[in-house]
Amino acid sequence: MYEWDFTPVIANADLLLQGLLGTLAITGTALAFGLPLGLGLALGRLSPNRALAWPAGFVIEFFRTTPPLVQLFWFFFALPILIDIRMTPFLAAAITFSIQSSAFFAEVFRAGIVSIERGQWEAARAIGMQRPQAMRRIILPQAIKRMIPAFTERSIELMKTTTLVATVSYADLLYQANELAQKTFRPIEIFTATALIYFTVIFGLSLIVQAVERRMAVSGDSTVQ
Amino acid sequence: MMEYNWDFASVFMSHEALVVGLIGTLRIFIICLVAGLSLGLVVGLARYSRRRALRWPAAVFVEFFRNTPVLVQIFWFYFAFPILAPFDISPLMAAALGITLNSAAFSAEIYRGGITSIDPGQWEAARAIGMGYLQIMRRIILPQALRRMLPALTNRGIEILKMTTLASAIAYGELLHQARLIASINYNPIEAYTVVALAFFVILYPIVRATYALERRMAKGD
């Protein structure tokens, strides 16, 4: 029978906390860049101009259908050969997850925008608004409210995906756990505690999402399938 | 932009390594697809059950595996589980376990949604002609529900194929891991990783298009 001993976990709690902060930092960075980029891609894809719609559609589909770990390896190992930059694990992860999440966010934006009744467009045009103006002042404010649950869901997916950065030695929670497991020879306790930390943070967030979803459902506005 | 001479020939010279990787990817994909979607059906049925002793463990299972990252699960099975288990764990087993349990949790929710979407009248009618629970499920409910769940289940399959790359983190010889080997031997990471990215895109994009078409058709039909 294995004797569980969680003291190495508690003794190194500060390292795990640092890792959790690393996870949150990369998630936050990817969100900060991914959301505006996603909006740009969605507007591009919906544009009547084919020279915009096609490339935007390609970027969205490409980053949605290739594995994020392949993208991460590409940006980390291949990109520095093509352009003259000093690649760090954080930079590679920030680029990868910003673009990857923007492709998914773009689809959320698009679903929200097309869910607005056509009458809203017609009414805006009737009072003399141009397309960009109608989008900014009439469509988006209504669409974004409906998209909030889908956004939170995507952000939770994003946080789970950031664990991949451990494979290029960025010190996120999983990387710190792996280091600790090797140092303390207590992989069971360390990895179990790590799984529980992720579970607590992510499950806590999903409970909030569910509460938001319920409130949205009451007011009849949601694009979550 | 620096001048760079693309050299894809160096990747395809190592085609043997790529074939090994492709077989590795397909092997883990098929294991996880079959095991994950079947286990998901069992868990989904348990979550829908009237018995609390079935419903609760199923709910805990689903919430736990939906709310922890797959890579953490894979690491747990690879580094921690062998100490508890009385047998050796290969990278394939560890990765397959992590991905299978994760996919089971996600597909359980799809099955549950599909089954509850079937009109209660179907249950009542089947019971009225004397069918038992299992018989109703197998002959009346599931055939109708599976059709509705098809797009969501296909999406799960796509996610599973993408997730197989995580097995490279514990050195299982799938496509990405083999590309990494090729890149380190031939110093051609750009070409090696580009080929892998394109391979996934070429395989998955037609399937994604097909699910879009399927979704549109069903939106019209139902």
Chai-1 contact restraints between the chains, C-beta under 6 A:
chainA,res_idxA,chainB,res_idxB,connection_type,confidence,min_distance_angstrom,max_distance_angstrom,comment,restraint_id
A,Y2,B,L84,contact,1.0,0.0,6.0,A-B,restraint_1
A,F62,B,F201,contact,1.0,0.0,6.0,A-B,restraint_2
A,T65,B,F201,contact,1.0,0.0,6.0,A-B,restraint_3
A,T65,B,L204,contact,1.0,0.0,6.0,A-B,restraint_4
A,T65,B,Y205,contact,1.0,0.0,6.0,A-B,restraint_5
A,T65,B,V208,contact,1.0,0.0,6.0,A-B,restraint_6
A,T66,B,A197,contact,1.0,0.0,6.0,A-B,restraint_7
A,T66,B,F200,contact,1.0,0.0,6.0,A-B,restraint_8
A,T66,B,F201,contact,1.0,0.0,6.0,A-B,restraint_9
A,P67,B,K162,contact,1.0,0.0,6.0,A-B,restraint_10
A,P67,B,T165,contact,1.0,0.0,6.0,A-B,restraint_11
A,P67,B,F200,contact,1.0,0.0,6.0,A-B,restraint_12
A,L69,B,T165,contact,1.0,0.0,6.0,A-B,restraint_13
A,V70,B,T165,contact,1.0,0.0,6.0,A-B,restraint_14
A,V70,B,L176,contact,1.0,0.0,6.0,A-B,restraint_15
A,V70,B,V196,contact,1.0,0.0,6.0,A-B,restraint_16
A,V70,B,A197,contact,1.0,0.0,6.0,A-B,restraint_17
A,F73,B,Y193,contact,1.0,0.0,6.0,A-B,restraint_18
A,W74,B,Y193,contact,1.0,0.0,6.0,A-B,restraint_19
A,F77,B,P189,contact,1.0,0.0,6.0,A-B,restraint_20
A,A78,B,P189,contact,1.0,0.0,6.0,A-B,restraint_21
A,A78,B,I190,contact,1.0,0.0,6.0,A-B,restraint_22
A,A78,B,Y193,contact,1.0,0.0,6.0,A-B,restraint_23
A,I81,B,I190,contact,1.0,0.0,6.0,A-B,restraint_24
A,L82,B,Y4,contact,1.0,0.0,6.0,A-B,restraint_25
A,K160,B,P69,contact,1.0,0.0,6.0,A-B,restraint_26
A,T163,B,P69,contact,1.0,0.0,6.0,A-B,restraint_27
A,T163,B,L71,contact,1.0,0.0,6.0,A-B,restraint_28
A,T167,B,A169,contact,1.0,0.0,6.0,A-B,restraint_29
A,L174,B,V72,contact,1.0,0.0,6.0,A-B,restraint_30
A,A181,B,F79,contact,1.0,0.0,6.0,A-B,restraint_31
A,P187,B,F79,contact,1.0,0.0,6.0,A-B,restraint_32
A,P187,B,A80,contact,1.0,0.0,6.0,A-B,restraint_33
A,I188,B,A80,contact,1.0,0.0,6.0,A-B,restraint_34
A,I188,B,I83,contact,1.0,0.0,6.0,A-B,restraint_35
A,F191,B,F75,contact,1.0,0.0,6.0,A-B,restraint_36
A,F191,B,W76,contact,1.0,0.0,6.0,A-B,restraint_37
A,F191,B,A80,contact,1.0,0.0,6.0,A-B,restraint_38
A,A195,B,T68,contact,1.0,0.0,6.0,A-B,restraint_39
A,A195,B,V72,contact,1.0,0.0,6.0,A-B,restraint_40
A,A195,B,W76,contact,1.0,0.0,6.0,A-B,restraint_41
A,Y198,B,T68,contact,1.0,0.0,6.0,A-B,restraint_42
A,Y198,B,P69,contact,1.0,0.0,6.0,A-B,restraint_43
A,Y198,B,V72,contact,1.0,0.0,6.0,A-B,restraint_44
A,F199,B,N67,contact,1.0,0.0,6.0,A-B,restraint_45
A,F199,B,T68,contact,1.0,0.0,6.0,A-B,restraint_46
A,I202,B,N67,contact,1.0,0.0,6.0,A-B,restraint_47
A,F203,B,N67,contact,1.0,0.0,6.0,A-B,restraint_48
